[in-house]
């Protein structure tokens, strides 16, 4: 399963790992994905959503 948000399709970004001697090597920045229960239509599903989408209110959590 790819580390990708199901709502905004956010994936990994590429950057550099920099040492004290300023040597550079490639690294990945992974999105902060959370597995949450979301109300999609009238069905409750578990989806993997980034925390930016959760904070922005793009999902509705089901009432217990």
Secondary structure, 3 states (H helix, E strand, C coil): CCCCCCCCCCCCEEEEEECCCCCEEEEEECCCEEEEEEEECCEEEEEEEEHHHHHHCCCCCCCC
